[in-house]
Amino acid sequence: MDQYALVLYALVLWREAQNQNDATIRAIAWTIKNRVAKPRWWGMNLIGVLTKKWQYTSLTGTGDPNLIKWPEEGDGVFARCLRIASSTLSNIEGEIDPVKGATHYYSTDLKVLPEWVSALPWVCDIGPFKFFIEK
């Protein structure tokens, strides 16, 4: 496994869900994995998916307060995100996709819903996130 891709994947998970439990972090990880499995406009591989403009605003957007956050040495949540990223990518633990193929999500904390919400079918809720699929 490419270490750069793994760390970038974990960084996105950390920035997107650092205040969440493992189940919620894993759900977000699976949306990324699901996009990688269906190469499209959002990217053709893991790095492409993670760095596609406007997809993960904590990495490529503007105005997201998480964009400038970095885990400090010894950050236990980042260690959890690394473990989840690794196990999700390698599927060594035989994980089952908790978001049933979902490729999109948003936090219910958002004041303004993303424009795409009405166009995609809802799949499930996990933690404070709603998950959707682009078929």
Summary of the structure (lengths in Angstrom):
residues: 135
radius of gyration: 13.8
end to end distance: 27.5
largest distance: 41.0
contacts: 382
relative contact order: 0.20
helix: 48%
strand: 11%
